[in-house]
């Protein structure tokens, strides 16, 4: 792939900077596009500059003219679209901004690809939130975890779409535009409906990135509030495995064009809130202060991705175990602990962590 050029939107974010480093070390010519509006992006960009060759474009994807300029100046072979508004709760309080970034921003990028580089592979980072409450799926308590009673492999792509929040609507609209542009304009575009992605360079916050948020809070010695009973389960995927899947899609455009894929750790990479607390307590050598509060409206007891389609089409499987992934994340947090212990953070009496995924607020 020497000489090939990839554009990574949101390239200074958690997944984006990991993707930029990955492709940069494999001799891709990388362009990072980001507006640097999120916490941690400046630090990630500084990290990238230490050992990674890339071009940088400070662009807001809501600005059509700026997006058009980026595509008119370089010919990209692939676009990995990660720039987004990522929190359900934020979408509820400010649905217009959520729509402008997630729906309109994605449309601006797709239209620029259509006009300037329709042969470029386009990967859209969609979300499992396009499935809403997963109507029809039954769950049960199995030991110390919730589990599906009737979906042994998890939720597949045949699950009906159900946009339950403004975030689900904006990402769902972008998801469908991506697939439609593949059908109508022949762009080799795909939507990766991602589950819980975690790993190094993730500056987790209460509303997004719960695995990192637990890890950071535990290292800072701050108490954690869990909504629900802590037995909620998600399939989690280490960021390195996700980026490998992006690469597999890029080198097989005919196999992924117009297709949606569910991607996460699958049934083999499950983690509950209490599981993660147990892992972190063992690493810390001490108990983590916890308190429990009521379930929040909209919380799911369980979500697991059925990843068999991606395995079948691209031959991809997760490789990083939960134990190894959490260890890598925790070691990174430990090395950078001072960066998280800000005065503003220290003023907060507790870390309130949602039930694996942020829920809709009460009416």
C-alpha distance (Angstrom), angle and dihedral (degrees) to the residues before:
residue distance angle dihedral
X1 . . .
X2 3.80 . .
X3 3.78 110.2 .
X4 3.80 94.9 15.7
X5 3.78 114.3 132.3
X6 3.81 126.4 -138.7
X7 3.81 128.6 -172.5
X8 3.81 114.5 -151.8
X9 3.79 114.1 -167.1
X10 3.78 113.0 -156.0
X11 3.78 83.4 23.5
X12 3.80 94.0 156.8
X13 3.79 92.0 54.6
X14 3.78 127.0 93.1
X15 3.81 99.8 -84.4
X16 3.79 92.8 28.0
X17 3.79 97.8 58.5
X18 3.80 91.1 45.9
X19 3.80 89.4 51.2
X20 3.81 91.5 47.0
X21 3.81 91.5 52.0
X22 3.81 91.6 46.3
X23 3.80 96.1 50.9
X24 3.79 92.7 39.1
X25 3.80 91.4 57.6
X26 3.81 88.5 51.4
X27 3.80 93.2 58.3
X28 3.78 97.2 -101.8
X29 3.79 116.0 145.3
X30 3.80 100.5 -120.3
X31 3.78 129.0 -156.4
X32 3.80 115.7 -169.2
X33 3.81 115.3 -155.7
X34 3.80 117.9 -169.7
X35 3.79 139.0 138.0
X36 3.85 91.1 -144.8
X37 3.79 91.8 -133.4
X38 3.80 97.0 133.6
X39 3.77 127.3 79.8
X40 3.78 112.2 -98.6
X41 3.81 97.4 24.7
X42 3.81 93.9 104.7
X43 3.82 89.6 51.9
X44 3.80 91.6 47.3
X45 3.79 91.7 49.6
X46 3.80 90.2 50.8
X47 3.82 89.4 50.1
X48 3.80 90.8 50.2
X49 3.79 92.3 51.7
X50 3.80 88.7 59.5
X51 3.78 100.2 80.0
X52 3.81 104.4 -14.7
X53 3.80 126.1 96.9
X54 3.79 112.5 -145.6
X55 3.79 145.5 136.5
X56 3.78 118.1 -116.5
X57 3.80 128.6 -145.8
X58 3.79 118.3 -174.7
X59 3.78 97.9 -153.1
X60 3.79 136.2 148.8
X61 3.82 106.6 -139.4
X62 3.80 90.1 -144.1
X63 3.82 87.9 70.9
X64 3.78 106.1 84.4
X65 3.81 96.6 -167.6
X66 3.80 91.9 52.9
X67 3.80 91.9 49.7
X68 3.81 91.2 48.1
X69 3.79 90.4 51.9
X70 3.80 92.4 53.4
X71 3.80 91.1 53.8
X72 3.80 94.8 42.9
X73 3.80 92.3 55.2
X74 3.83 100.0 49.8
X75 3.79 136.0 29.1
X76 3.77 108.9 -130.4
X77 3.79 124.5 -158.5
X78 3.80 92.9 -164.9
X79 3.79 139.0 15.7
X80 3.80 121.4 -158.0
X81 3.79 105.3 -166.8
X82 3.81 110.6 -156.0
X83 3.81 102.9 140.7
X84 3.80 108.3 116.6
X85 3.77 151.2 130.9
X86 3.79 97.9 -102.6
X87 3.82 110.5 -173.0
X88 3.80 125.9 89.0
X89 3.80 92.2 -155.4
X90 3.81 92.5 52.1
X91 3.80 89.9 51.4
X92 3.81 89.8 55.4
X93 3.80 94.0 51.8
X94 3.82 95.2 40.2
X95 3.82 109.6 21.3
X96 3.81 94.7 161.6
X97 3.80 94.6 60.2
X98 3.80 89.4 43.5
X99 3.82 90.1 53.9
X100 3.79 94.3 45.2
X101 3.80 93.5 52.8
X102 3.79 101.9 36.8
X103 3.79 103.7 32.3
X104 3.81 105.8 24.0
X105 3.81 93.6 34.5
X106 3.79 91.3 53.9
X107 3.80 90.9 46.6
X108 3.82 90.3 52.5
X109 3.80 90.0 53.9
X110 3.80 95.0 45.3
X111 3.79 91.6 48.4
X112 3.81 91.1 49.7
X113 3.81 89.7 50.9
X114 3.81 89.7 49.1
X115 3.78 91.8 51.7
X116 3.79 101.1 39.4
X117 3.81 111.7 19.3
X118 3.85 113.3 11.2
X119 3.81 91.7 162.7
X120 3.82 92.0 61.8
X121 3.79 116.5 109.7
X122 3.81 108.6 -115.2
X123 3.81 118.8 -158.5
X124 3.79 115.7 -171.7
X125 3.81 117.4 -160.9
X126 3.79 99.1 -136.5
X127 3.79 125.5 170.8
X128 3.79 142.4 -124.1
X129 3.82 85.2 -118.9
X130 3.82 87.7 85.2
X131 3.83 85.5 78.3
X132 3.80 94.6 58.0
X133 3.79 114.7 -167.0
X134 3.84 93.2 -8.3
X135 3.78 95.4 -117.6
X136 3.79 112.8 -142.1
X137 3.80 97.3 21.5
X138 3.81 114.0 120.1
X139 3.78 124.1 -154.8
X140 3.78 135.7 -166.0
X141 3.80 138.8 -174.1
X142 3.79 108.8 -99.6
X143 3.79 110.1 -175.6
X144 3.79 108.5 -58.0
X145 3.83 94.9 -14.5
X146 3.76 140.2 61.5
X147 3.80 114.5 -119.0
X148 3.78 138.6 179.3
X149 3.78 112.3 -93.8
X150 3.80 94.1 -156.9
X151 3.83 107.8 20.8
X152 3.83 107.9 70.5
X153 3.81 92.3 171.6
X154 3.79 96.4 38.8
X155 3.80 130.6 -120.2
X156 3.80 116.3 -19.6
X157 3.78 132.3 -158.0
X158 3.81 90.7 -99.4
X159 3.81 89.1 71.5
X160 3.81 110.4 116.1
X161 3.79 115.1 -104.6
X162 3.80 114.7 -112.8
X163 3.80 116.8 176.3
X164 3.79 101.4 -155.0
X165 3.82 101.6 173.1
X166 3.80 138.2 24.7
X167 3.82 86.2 -97.4
X168 3.80 90.5 52.8
X169 3.80 89.7 48.6
X170 3.81 95.4 49.1
X171 3.80 95.0 44.8
X172 3.79 90.9 40.9
X173 3.80 91.7 52.7
X174 3.81 90.2 49.9
X175 3.81 90.1 47.0
X176 3.80 91.5 53.9
X177 3.81 93.9 43.9
X178 3.81 88.5 53.1
X179 3.79 92.8 53.8
X180 3.80 92.8 42.5
X181 3.82 93.6 51.1
X182 3.79 86.9 54.2
X183 3.79 91.3 53.1
X184 3.80 98.9 40.7
X185 3.81 102.1 35.3
X186 3.79 101.8 26.3
X187 3.81 94.2 -118.9
X188 3.83 111.0 156.7
X189 3.79 91.0 -123.1
X190 3.79 129.5 155.7
X191 3.81 137.8 -179.8
X192 3.80 117.9 -136.6
X193 3.82 107.1 -158.0
X194 3.77 97.1 -152.1
X195 3.79 127.9 -155.9
X196 3.82 124.1 -162.6
X197 3.79 108.4 -27.9
X198 3.81 117.0 -170.8
X199 3.78 139.7 167.0
X200 3.77 147.4 103.7
X201 3.82 121.0 -21.8
X202 3.83 89.0 32.9
X203 3.78 111.7 135.1
X204 3.80 94.1 -165.3
X205 3.79 120.6 -157.8
X206 3.79 133.4 -170.4
X207 3.80 93.8 -94.1
X208 3.79 98.3 43.3
X209 3.78 138.3 22.4
X210 3.80 100.9 32.5
X211 3.82 96.8 178.2
X212 3.80 91.5 55.6
X213 3.80 91.3 40.8
X214 3.82 92.0 55.8
X215 3.79 90.5 46.7
X216 3.79 94.9 49.4
X217 3.81 92.9 45.5
X218 3.78 92.7 49.6
X219 3.80 92.2 51.1
X220 3.81 90.7 49.5
X221 3.80 90.4 52.0
X222 3.77 93.7 -123.3
X223 3.83 122.9 146.6
X224 3.79 118.2 -106.1
X225 3.79 126.8 -142.7
X226 3.79 115.0 -151.2
X227 3.79 118.9 -160.2
X228 3.80 109.2 -142.9
X229 3.78 125.8 3.1
X230 3.80 99.6 -50.0
X231 3.81 93.5 -116.3
X232 3.80 92.9 105.8
X233 3.80 111.4 127.4
X234 3.79 134.6 -148.7
X235 3.77 131.2 172.9
X236 3.79 105.5 -120.2
X237 3.80 128.6 -157.2
X238 3.78 127.0 -160.7
X239 3.79 112.3 -126.7
X240 3.82 94.4 -119.9
X241 3.80 89.9 61.4
X242 3.80 91.2 49.7
X243 3.80 92.5 52.2
X244 3.81 90.3 50.2
X245 3.80 87.8 55.8
X246 3.80 90.2 52.4
X247 3.79 89.4 53.8
X248 3.80 91.8 48.1
X249 3.81 89.8 53.1
X250 3.79 93.9 48.1
X251 3.81 93.5 54.3
X252 3.83 92.2 48.6
X253 3.82 105.0 47.5
X254 3.79 95.7 156.0
X255 3.80 91.0 56.3
X256 3.79 97.3 51.3
X257 3.82 104.4 35.0
X258 3.78 111.4 123.9
X259 3.81 92.1 -0.2
X260 3.79 131.3 124.1
X261 3.80 118.9 -148.4
X262 3.78 130.1 -167.0
X263 3.79 109.6 -138.2
X264 3.76 131.1 -174.9
X265 3.74 137.3 103.8
X266 3.79 91.9 -64.3
X267 3.81 123.1 -152.9
X268 3.79 90.6 -39.9
X269 3.81 95.8 61.2
X270 3.79 106.7 49.4
X271 3.78 126.8 155.1
X272 3.78 132.4 178.7
X273 3.76 125.0 -164.1
X274 3.78 91.7 -107.2
X275 3.82 90.9 46.3
X276 3.79 89.4 57.7
X277 3.81 92.7 46.4
X278 3.82 89.4 52.0
X279 3.81 92.1 50.6
X280 3.79 92.2 48.7
X281 3.79 93.7 46.4
X282 3.79 90.1 54.6
X283 3.80 90.3 50.2
X284 3.80 93.0 46.8
X285 3.79 95.4 42.6
X286 3.80 91.2 -134.6
X287 3.79 142.0 76.2
X288 3.78 118.6 -88.5
X289 3.84 112.7 -133.2
X290 3.80 108.7 -115.9
X291 3.76 136.7 179.4
X292 3.77 127.0 -176.2
X293 3.80 128.6 -138.3
X294 3.81 135.8 -179.0
X295 3.77 122.4 -67.5
X296 3.78 112.7 -92.3
X297 3.82 121.9 -125.7
X298 3.81 111.0 -90.0
X299 3.81 97.1 18.7
X300 3.81 113.5 147.6
X301 3.79 119.2 -140.0
X302 3.79 91.3 -149.8
X303 3.80 142.0 5.6
X304 3.80 122.5 177.3
X305 3.80 125.4 170.7
X306 3.79 120.0 -131.7
X307 3.81 98.7 -137.6
X308 3.81 97.9 176.8
X309 3.81 94.3 107.2
X310 3.80 91.8 57.1
X311 3.80 90.3 45.6
X312 3.82 91.0 50.2
X313 3.81 97.7 44.8
X314 3.81 100.9 38.7
X315 3.81 104.0 18.0
X316 3.81 89.4 -122.5
X317 3.81 125.7 149.5
X318 3.81 133.4 168.0
X319 3.79 112.4 -96.4
X320 3.81 105.3 178.5
X321 3.81 112.7 82.5
X322 3.79 121.7 -138.5
X323 3.81 90.5 -111.6
X324 3.80 93.7 51.6
X325 3.80 93.7 42.4
X326 3.79 95.1 50.5
X327 3.81 89.5 46.0
X328 3.81 91.3 54.1
X329 3.81 91.3 47.6
X330 3.78 93.3 47.2
X331 3.80 92.6 48.1
X332 3.81 89.6 52.0
X333 3.82 91.6 49.3
X334 3.80 90.2 48.1
X335 3.80 92.1 51.7
X336 3.79 90.4 49.7
X337 3.79 99.8 35.2
X338 3.80 94.0 127.1
X339 3.81 90.4 59.8
X340 3.82 90.7 60.7
X341 3.81 98.0 43.5
X342 3.80 95.1 80.7
X343 3.83 121.6 161.1
X344 3.82 89.5 -114.8
X345 3.78 91.1 53.7
X346 3.77 93.0 46.5
X347 3.80 91.0 57.3
X348 3.80 92.2 63.0
X349 3.81 112.3 94.3
X350 3.79 96.0 -148.4
X351 3.76 144.1 4.1
X352 3.77 109.8 -117.0
X353 3.76 109.6 -155.7
X354 3.77 121.4 -166.9
X355 3.79 121.2 -128.1
X356 3.81 95.0 -83.4
X357 3.81 90.7 -63.5
X358 3.80 129.3 35.8
X359 3.79 113.2 -97.7
X360 3.75 132.4 -147.1
X361 3.79 111.5 -89.3
X362 3.76 119.3 -110.5
X363 3.77 115.4 -87.8
